[in-house]
Amino acid sequence: MSDRGPSRRRPPHDRVVPTSTYRLQLGGELTLDAAAEQIPYLARLGVSHVYLSPVLTPAPGSTHGYDVVDHSTVSAALGGRAAMDRLGAAARDAGLGLVLDVVPNHMAVPTPAYHNRALWSVLAEGPESPYARWFDVDWSAGEGALLMPILGRRIGAVLADGELTLDEVALPGEVGPQPVLRYYDHVFPVRPGTEQLPLVDLVASQHYRLAYWRVADEELNYRRFFDVGSLAAIRVEDPEVFEATHGTVVDLIRSGTVDGLRIDHPDGLADPQDYLARLAEAVDDAWVVVEKILSPAEDLPDDWATAGTTGYDALWRIQQVFIDPGGSGELAALMHQLTGDTGDALPGVVETAKREIVAGPLYAEVHRLAELAAAICADDVRLRDHTRRALQDCLVELLVAADRYRYYVVPGTPPRSEVNAAFAEAVEVARGRLAPNRHETLDLLAEMLLGKESGSAGRTREARRDELVIRFQQTCGAVMAKGVEDTAFYRWTHLVALCEVGGAPERFGIAPEELHAWAAHAQVHAPVAMTTLSTHDTKRSEDTRARLGVLSELPGEWAELVARVRSATSEVRPSLLDGRTASLLWQTIAGTWQDGPLEAARLTEYLTKAIRESKQHTSWVTPDERYERAVLSFATTALSDPEVLDTFAAWERRVAPGVRAATLGQKLVQLTLPGVPDVYQGTEALAVALVDPDNRRPVDVAALARTLARLDAGETPRGLAEEKLQVTSRALRLRRAHPEAFIGPEAGYQPLPSSSGHALAFARTVGDRPVSLTVATRLALSLDRMGGWGTHTVALPDGDWLDVLTDQVVPGGLVRLADLLQTYPVALLTPVEVDT
């Protein structure tokens, strides 16, 4: 295992590090063989690695692959291991490699359950199953039975109406039928010796408890992925479980088929640090990045064996450097007019959402924590006066106060100073929200959750105390994800582009100096981490967010537009339509307008998900059909209103220069900042999309390939989509031609001086030698209001420079920005003698 410090977070020199990746969402329309057909185009585009969504066998009908049922096989629906090997060979022949998405935290609870043979064994044999150690089950709860909350009604009604029956099925791979309990498409094994019992007694005698689905949030006794009961957590901290669930992945690395890994949701694991250390050892220190959400002031732990994150920390900073901070006040005033929310209300919105999640979907997890803490106190005479209710009250406040996904406390290891400081802040916030008679219990819990001695002397390393430390951190992440990103971010409409996965909407906009400081830090601490602008999880694609960002430059004009479209639709606006949803709707139309409005079906599908995720008037659990019909009907009516259409068409024309600058600028900056940039499928050209499944629509790769061939033949780009493809391909090729300047051990990052804050400029270097220069226009509409570039300049290093976007040669020294950016709002320069 490698000893990795912050300045050495890179694989050994003999391991492959991508210069860039291209994300493919595999599925029914994109199998592994179909992905192999894209290899020639991707090689020409300039990427070094194809980054695949999960390939291990998922639940039947899976649309994403994160619901694995069999870790030992590559999905037959994708083509199986043979197709995986063919894709690897095709990539190698083209000079490319593969990166694979891996899901260590959970497995699917499929329908029927026998598709997950490990889970089926546990259902059949209970704690005696050889797979019982795989799943994180509290067998002491639920009368020793694994809760299966799959019934549409309470068990009594289901039994009374004969919906549960004894049946026989032939399991795949086994000879002869087996007795099962059937509930529509669900089947469950029958415990041997109970087949002849009356049905009620048979049901009660199993190692599982069939229950009404609403029971899950209050009594679930297995850990899950956030609040998704169909994804059961597995215990990869157990060496046998790790080996069994990672054998195929390790073989793909060791055989040379795959070069690197992306690890899904490491915060759900019992010990992410230990997991990554074992993984590094198993894959010989291959390049590994982790899907880790960091708070703005948080760094990835130095002792994790990983190259870094998948890039959400880069995403929000790149986006927000193209946001005008000056627009915050007027947009806040408009939000207040529409919704009643004030510009400083975000912390309250987040707190309210987290409390709802803790009291609702994650109640079972909080209850389990309280039971653990109460058992610890009951077992120590010095702690017995801390009541279960007091402990639960304090746990709730700590979970609500936590400002990050995890504090990375490892039982038996003293927490790092920054962990102590961050957790102490949460404790003080919780203290301010608790009655004084709870403060002693809060202090006790704080000590226990940090693994410190509490109660009788020497009481630190006990199984229940260790479990409390670990489970609190696992629950912290779930509360953050469900409370903030999947609830509060659907309620906050100041500028909805800021409400992104891993986003920081409280940081409305940042200055170039802040991005430079972050990039310099990343160059030292995570030089080959991933950067991104769009992923399969982002709530809006990068191009949708770029279109929304220009609202910050014209907040007054945007407010006037909203007033016009509200007036035009006032007679059809339903009384049920709330201000937050209306605000979201108008911004969504603006963000997705591309020579006309988004198709009504795509818009209504998105709005349905958004209003259910916000959980204010409807939800996935309790949908309000009347409210939803009112919202969706209004949205479709608005899209067909001539005045609304004319108003948004005029807006598109008004903001086009700003959208162009932001679209090309943020892409070029992402592709040339420190790190390994990922291009999500289709985003090399314009990809206006919303949250999944909208962002997983098929990409017309053949059309992109034809366009790229035309551009390579010297044709001028026709419109913004082709301009973006030109920028992306030229930047990717420059990276691939000169990896030493971007991912090499001597790669550097240097800001370039400019006389205008509207220019974002920096150099990528090898040692002190500049190899690539990036210049991007910030806030083009605001710049235009000020009269344009005028005499403003940027200072380029000495020598002659070739702009690879225009083939223009530019001498070093002070260069007028108006001349440099005459053709495009961005420039990518390299020394004339450097071969691109």
Residue pairs with C-beta under 8 A, 6 or more apart in sequence:
1 277
1 280
1 281
1 305
2 12
2 280
2 285
2 305
4 302
4 303
4 304
4 305
5 302
6 299
6 302
6 524
6 525
6 526
7 524
7 525
9 306
9 307
9 308
9 525
9 526
9 527
9 528
9 529
10 17
10 307
10 527
10 528
10 745
11 17
11 285
11 286
11 287
11 307
11 528
12 285
13 745
15 284
15 285
15 286
15 287
16 97
16 259
16 260
16 286
16 287
17 260
17 287
17 307
17 528
17 676
17 739
17 743
18 47
18 48
18 49
18 97
18 99
18 259
18 260
18 287
18 676
18 743
19 47
19 48
19 676
19 732
19 735
19 736
19 739
19 742
19 743
20 46
20 47
20 48
20 49
20 671
20 676
20 677
20 678
20 679
20 732
20 735
20 736
21 47
21 48
21 49
21 50
21 51
21 99
21 530
21 676
21 677
21 678
21 679
22 42
22 45
22 47
22 49
22 50
22 51
22 678
22 679
22 681
22 684
23 51
23 53
23 535
23 536
23 678
23 679
23 680
23 681
24 30
24 35
24 38
24 50
24 51
24 52
24 53
24 681
25 53
25 64
25 536
25 681
25 696
26 32
26 35
26 52
26 53
26 54
26 55
26 65
26 78
27 53
27 62
27 63
27 64
27 65
27 78
27 696
28 63
28 77
29 698
30 698
31 77
31 78
31 79
31 83
32 55
32 74
32 78
32 79
32 83
32 84
32 86
32 87
33 79
33 83
33 86
33 87
35 50
35 52
35 87
36 83
36 86
36 87
36 90
36 91
38 50
38 701
39 50
39 87
39 90
39 91
39 94
39 96
40 94
40 705
41 701
41 704
41 705
41 708
42 50
42 94
42 96
43 94
43 95
43 96
44 705
44 708
44 709
44 712
44 729
45 679
45 684
45 708
45 728
45 729
45 732
46 728
46 729
46 730
46 731
46 732
46 733
46 734
46 735
46 736
47 96
47 679
47 732
47 736
48 95
48 96
48 97
48 735
48 736
49 96
49 97
49 98
49 99
49 259
49 260
50 87
50 91
50 96
50 97
50 98
50 99
51 98
51 99
51 100
51 101
51 262
51 678
52 98
52 99
52 100
52 101
53 64
53 65
53 101
53 536
54 64
54 65
54 66
54 68
54 100
54 101
54 102
54 103
54 264
55 65
55 74
55 75
55 78
55 84
55 100
56 65
56 68
56 70
56 71
56 73
56 74
56 75
56 103
56 248
56 249
57 68
57 69
57 70
57 71
57 73
57 74
57 75
57 76
58 64
58 65
58 66
58 67
58 68
58 69
58 75
58 108
59 67
59 69
59 108
59 110
59 111
59 115
59 116
60 110
60 115
62 108
63 693
63 696
64 536
64 692
64 696
65 75
65 101
65 103
66 103
66 231
66 264
67 107
67 108
67 110
67 230
67 231
68 103
68 106
68 107
68 108
69 107
69 108
69 110
69 115
69 116
69 117
70 116
70 117
71 244
71 245
71 246
71 247
71 248
71 249
72 244
72 247
72 248
73 80
73 81
73 248
74 80
74 81
74 83
74 84
74 248
78 84
79 86
84 252
84 257
85 257
87 98
88 98
88 252
88 256
88 257
88 258
91 97
91 98
92 256
97 258
97 259
97 260
98 257
98 258
98 259
99 258
99 259
99 260
99 261
99 262
99 287
100 249
100 252
100 258
100 260
100 261
100 262
101 261
101 262
101 264
102 246
102 249
102 261
102 262
102 263
102 264
103 264
103 265
104 234
104 236
104 245
104 246
104 263
104 264
104 266
104 269
104 275
105 225
105 233
105 234
105 236
105 264
105 265
105 266
105 268
105 269
106 224
106 225
106 231
106 232
106 233
106 234
106 268
107 116
107 118
107 119
107 134
107 231
107 232
107 234
108 115
108 116
108 230
108 231
108 232
109 116
109 119
109 148
109 229
109 230
109 231
109 232
110 116
110 230
111 150
111 185
111 186
112 169
112 185
112 186
112 187
113 119
113 120
113 123
113 148
113 186
113 187
113 188
114 120
114 169
114 171
114 172
114 187
114 189
115 172
118 131
118 134
118 135
119 131
119 135
119 232
120 171
120 189
121 129
121 130
121 131
122 129
122 131
122 132
122 134
122 135
122 137
122 146
122 207
123 146
123 148
123 188
123 189
123 206
123 207
123 208
124 189
124 191
124 207
125 132
125 207
126 132
126 139
126 144
126 145
126 146
126 207
126 208
127 139
127 144
127 207
133 235
133 238
133 240
133 241
134 234
134 235
134 238
134 241
134 244
135 222
135 232
135 233
135 234
135 235
136 222
136 223
136 232
136 233
136 234
136 235
137 146
137 221
137 222
138 221
138 222
138 368
139 146
139 221
141 219
141 221
141 368
141 371
142 209
142 219
142 221
143 209
144 207
145 206
145 207
145 208
145 209
146 207
146 208
146 209
146 221
146 222
147 208
147 209
147 211
147 215
147 216
147 219
147 220
147 221
147 222
148 188
148 208
148 209
148 210
148 211
149 211
149 212
149 213
149 214
149 215
149 216
149 220
149 229
150 183
150 186
150 210
150 211
150 213
151 158
151 183
151 210
151 211
151 212
151 213
152 158
152 212
152 213
153 212
154 212
155 203
155 210
155 211
155 212
158 164
158 183
158 210
159 199
159 200
159 203
163 183
163 184
164 181
164 182
164 183
164 199
164 203
164 210
165 181
165 182
165 199
166 179
166 180
166 181
166 182
166 190
166 195
166 199
166 202
167 179
167 180
167 181
167 182
167 187
168 177
168 178
168 179
168 180
169 177
169 178
169 180
169 187
170 176
170 177
170 178
171 178
178 189
178 190
179 189
179 190
179 195
180 187
180 188
180 189
180 190
181 187
181 188
181 189
181 190
181 202
181 203
181 206
181 210
183 210
188 206
188 208
188 210
189 206
190 202
190 206
191 205
191 206
191 207
194 201
194 202
194 205
194 206
195 202
197 205
203 210
211 219
213 229
214 621
216 229
216 364
217 227
217 360
217 361
217 362
217 363
217 364
218 363
218 364
218 367
219 364
220 229
220 364
221 364
221 368
222 232
222 233
223 232
223 233
223 365
223 471
223 474
224 231
224 232
224 233
225 231
225 233
225 265
225 268
226 362
226 478
226 481
226 482
227 357
227 361
227 362
227 478
227 482
233 268
234 241
234 245
235 241
235 270
236 242
236 245
236 246
236 269
236 270
236 275
237 269
237 270
237 271
237 274
237 275
239 278
242 275
242 278
246 279
246 282
249 258
249 261
249 283
250 282
250 283
252 258
253 259
253 261
253 283
253 284
253 286
254 283
254 284
259 286
259 287
260 286
260 287
260 288
260 289
261 279
261 283
261 286
261 287
261 288
261 289
262 288
262 289
262 290
262 291
262 310
262 530
263 276
263 279
263 288
263 289
263 290
263 291
263 306
264 291
265 291
265 477
266 272
266 275
266 276
266 290
266 291
266 292
267 292
267 293
267 405
267 406
267 473
267 474
267 477
268 474
268 477
268 478
269 275
269 474
270 470
270 474
271 410
271 470
272 290
272 304
272 406
272 408
273 301
273 303
273 304
273 305
273 408
273 410
274 410
276 288
276 290
276 304
276 305
276 306
277 305
279 288
279 305
280 286
280 288
280 305
285 305
287 307
287 528
288 305
288 306
288 307
289 306
289 307
289 308
289 309
289 310
289 311
289 529
289 530
289 676
290 300
290 304
290 306
290 308
290 309
290 310
291 309
291 310
292 300
292 309
292 310
292 312
292 405
293 312
293 405
293 480
293 481
293 485
293 501
293 502
294 300
294 309
294 312
294 313
294 404
294 502
295 403
295 404
295 504
296 504
296 507
298 404
298 422
299 418
299 525
300 306
300 308
300 309
300 525
300 526
301 408
301 416
307 526
307 528
307 529
307 530
307 676
308 522
308 525
308 526
308 528
308 529
308 530
308 675
309 526
309 529
309 530
310 529
310 530
310 532
310 535
310 678
311 529
311 530
311 531
311 532
311 675
311 677
311 678
312 500
312 501
312 502
312 503
312 532
313 502
313 518
314 522
314 531
314 532
314 670
314 673
314 675
315 500
315 501
315 502
315 503
315 531
315 532
315 533
315 538
316 498
316 500
316 502
316 503
316 504
316 507
317 510
317 514
317 515
317 518
318 515
318 531
318 533
318 666
318 669
318 670
318 673
319 497
319 498
319 500
319 533
319 542
319 545
319 549
319 666
320 498
320 504
320 507
320 508
320 509
320 510
321 509
321 510
321 511
321 512
321 514
321 515
321 669
321 760
321 778
322 546
322 549
322 662
322 665
322 666
322 778
322 779
323 495
323 497
323 498
323 508
323 509
323 510
323 549
323 552
324 509
324 552
324 553
324 779
324 782
325 508
325 509
325 510
325 511
325 552
326 552
326 782
327 495
327 508
327 509
327 551
327 552
327 553
327 554
327 555
328 343
328 494
328 508
328 509
328 552
329 343
329 555
330 555
330 556
330 559
331 494
331 495
331 551
331 552
331 555
331 558
332 342
332 343
332 494
333 343
333 559
334 555
334 558
334 559
334 562
334 583
335 341
335 343
335 493
335 494
335 583
336 342
336 343
338 493
338 562
338 579
338 580
338 582
338 583
339 493
339 578
339 579
339 580
339 583
340 579
341 349
341 492
341 493
341 494
341 580
343 494
346 488
346 492
346 494
346 505
346 506
347 506
349 488
349 491
349 492
350 483
350 484
350 488
351 400
352 488
353 483
353 484
353 487
353 488
353 491
353 615
354 399
354 400
354 479
354 480
354 483
354 484
354 487
354 488
355 396
355 400
355 483
356 483
356 487
356 615
357 479
357 482
357 483
357 487
358 366
358 396
358 399
358 400
358 479
358 483
359 396
361 482
361 621
362 475
362 478
362 479
362 482
365 471
365 474
365 475
365 478
366 392
366 395
366 396
366 399
366 475
367 392
368 471
369 395
369 468
369 471
369 472
369 475
370 388
370 391
370 392
370 395
371 388
372 464
372 467
372 468
372 471
373 386
373 388
373 391
373 395
373 445
373 448
373 468
374 387
374 388
374 391
375 464
376 383
376 448
376 455
376 462
376 464
376 465
376 468
377 383
377 384
377 386
377 391
377 444
377 455
378 384
379 464
380 455
380 456
380 459
381 456
382 455
382 456
383 444
383 454
383 455
386 440
386 441
386 444
387 441
390 437
390 438
390 441
391 441
391 445
393 434
393 438
393 441
394 430
394 434
394 438
394 441
394 442
394 445
395 445
395 472
397 429
397 430
397 433
397 434
397 442
398 426
398 427
398 430
398 442
398 445
398 446
398 449
398 472
399 472
399 475
399 476
399 479
400 430
400 433
400 479
400 483
401 426
401 427
401 429
401 430
401 433
402 426
402 476
402 479
402 480
403 422
403 425
403 426
404 422
404 476
404 480
405 476
405 477
405 480
405 481
406 473
406 476
406 477
407 415
407 419
407 422
407 423
407 449
407 473
407 476
408 415
408 416
408 419
408 473
409 415
409 419
409 423
409 449
409 450
409 451
409 469
409 473
410 451
411 451
411 461
411 465
411 466
411 469
411 470
412 451
412 460
412 461
412 466
413 451
414 451
415 423
415 450
415 451
420 450
423 446
423 449
423 450
424 446
427 442
427 443
427 446
430 442
431 439
431 442
434 442
444 454
444 455
447 453
447 454
448 454
448 465
448 468
448 469
449 468
449 469
449 472
450 469
451 460
451 465
451 466
451 469
452 460
453 459
453 460
454 460
459 465
485 501
485 502
485 503
486 613
487 613
487 614
487 615
489 499
489 500
489 503
489 505
489 539
490 499
490 584
490 610
490 611
490 613
490 614
490 615
491 580
491 614
491 616
492 499
492 505
493 580
493 583
493 584
493 587
494 505
494 508
495 505
495 508
495 548
495 549
495 551
495 552
495 587
496 540
496 548
496 583
496 584
496 587
496 588
496 591
497 540
497 544
497 545
497 548
497 549
497 587
497 591
498 504
498 505
498 507
498 508
499 505
499 539
500 538
500 539
500 540
500 545
501 535
501 537
501 538
501 539
508 552
509 552
511 757
512 751
512 757
512 760
512 778
513 751
515 669
515 760
516 751
516 762
519 673
519 674
519 749
519 762
520 749
522 529
522 673
522 674
522 675
523 674
523 747
523 748
523 749
526 674
526 675
527 674
527 675
527 743
527 747
528 675
528 676
528 743
529 675
529 676
530 675
530 676
530 677
530 678
531 670
531 673
531 674
531 675
531 676
531 677
531 678
532 670
532 677
532 678
532 680
533 542
533 666
533 667
533 670
533 680
533 683
534 541
534 542
534 680
534 683
534 687
534 689
534 695
535 678
535 680
536 680
536 692
536 695
536 696
537 692
538 691
538 695
539 690
539 691
540 548
540 591
540 689
540 690
540 691
541 680
541 683
541 687
541 688
541 689
541 690
541 695
542 663
542 666
542 667
542 683
542 687
543 663
543 683
543 686
543 687
543 688
543 689
543 724
544 591
544 592
544 688
544 689
544 690
545 591
546 659
546 662
546 663
546 666
547 590
547 591
547 592
547 593
547 655
547 659
547 662
547 663
547 688
548 587
548 590
548 591
549 662
550 655
550 658
550 659
550 662
550 781
551 558
551 587
551 590
553 655
553 658
553 779
553 780
553 781
553 782
554 654
554 655
554 658
554 781
557 651
557 654
558 590
561 586
561 590
561 647
561 648
561 651
562 586
564 643
564 647
565 586
565 638
565 643
565 644
565 647
565 648
566 573
566 582
568 641
568 643
568 644
568 647
569 634
569 637
569 638
569 641
569 644
572 634
572 637
572 638
573 582
573 634
574 630
574 631
574 633
574 634
576 617
576 626
576 627
576 630
576 631
577 630
577 631
577 634
578 616
578 617
580 614
580 616
581 607
581 610
581 611
581 614
581 617
581 631
584 607
584 610
585 607
585 631
585 634
585 635
585 638
588 598
588 603
588 606
588 607
588 690
589 597
589 598
589 603
589 638
589 639
589 648
590 648
590 651
591 688
592 598
592 602
592 603
592 688
592 690
593 648
593 649
593 651
593 652
594 686
594 688
595 652
596 645
596 649
597 603
597 639
597 645
597 648
598 639
598 688
600 635
600 636
600 639
602 690
602 694
603 635
603 636
603 639
604 632
604 635
604 636
605 693
605 694
606 690
606 691
606 694
607 631
607 632
607 635
608 628
608 632
609 691
610 691
611 617
611 618
611 627
611 628
611 631
612 618
612 619
612 620
612 623
613 620
617 624
617 627
618 624
618 627
618 628
638 644
639 645
655 781
657 780
657 781
657 784
657 825
658 779
658 780
658 781
659 720
660 720
660 723
660 780
660 825
661 776
661 777
661 778
661 779
661 780
661 825
661 826
662 780
663 686
663 720
663 724
664 720
664 723
664 724
664 727
664 776
664 824
664 825
664 826
665 760
665 776
665 777
665 778
665 825
665 826
666 776
667 683
667 724
667 727
667 728
667 731
668 727
668 731
668 774
668 776
668 826
668 828
669 760
669 774
669 776
670 677
671 677
671 727
671 728
671 731
671 732
671 735
672 731
672 735
672 742
672 762
672 764
672 772
672 774
672 828
673 749
674 742
674 747
674 749
676 743
677 732
677 735
679 728
679 732
680 687
680 695
681 699
682 699
682 704
684 704
684 724
684 725
684 728
684 729
685 704
685 707
685 721
685 722
685 724
685 725
685 728
686 720
686 721
686 724
687 695
687 699
689 695
689 697
704 725
707 722
707 725
708 725
708 729
711 717
711 722
711 725
711 726
711 729
712 729
717 723
717 725
717 726
723 824
726 805
727 805
727 824
727 826
727 828
730 804
730 805
730 828
730 836
731 828
733 836
734 772
734 804
734 828
734 830
734 836
735 742
737 835
737 836
738 766
738 771
738 772
738 830
738 834
740 746
740 747
740 766
740 771
741 747
741 764
741 765
741 766
741 771
741 772
742 764
742 772
744 766
746 766
746 767
747 764
747 765
747 766
748 764
748 765
748 766
748 767
748 768
749 762
749 763
749 764
749 765
750 762
750 763
750 765
750 770
751 761
751 762
751 763
752 761
752 762
752 763
752 773
752 775
752 794
752 795
752 796
753 761
753 794
753 795
754 761
754 792
754 793
754 794
754 795
754 817
755 791
755 792
755 793
755 794
756 783
756 789
756 792
756 817
757 778
758 777
758 778
758 779
758 780
758 782
758 783
758 789
758 792
759 775
759 776
759 777
759 778
759 792
759 794
759 817
760 774
760 775
760 776
760 777
760 778
761 773
761 774
761 775
761 776
761 794
762 773
762 774
763 770
763 771
763 772
763 773
763 774
763 797
764 770
764 771
764 772
764 773
764 774
765 771
770 797
770 831
771 830
771 831
771 834
772 828
772 829
772 830
773 796
773 797
773 801
773 827
773 828
773 829
773 830
774 826
774 827
774 828
775 794
775 817
775 820
775 821
775 826
775 827
775 828
775 829
776 825
776 826
777 783
777 821
777 825
777 826
780 825
783 789
788 818
789 816
789 817
789 818
789 821
790 818
791 816
792 816
792 817
792 818
793 814
793 815
793 816
793 817
794 814
794 815
794 817
794 820
795 813
795 814
795 815
796 810
796 811
796 812
796 813
796 814
796 815
796 829
797 812
798 812
798 813
799 811
799 812
799 831
799 832
800 809
800 810
800 811
800 812
800 831
800 832
801 809
801 810
801 811
801 812
801 829
801 830
801 831
801 832
802 808
802 809
802 810
802 829
802 830
802 831
802 832
802 834
802 836
803 809
803 810
803 820
803 827
803 828
803 829
804 828
804 829
804 830
804 836
805 823
805 824
805 826
805 827
805 828
806 823
806 824
806 827
808 823
809 832
810 820
810 827
810 829
820 827
821 827
830 836
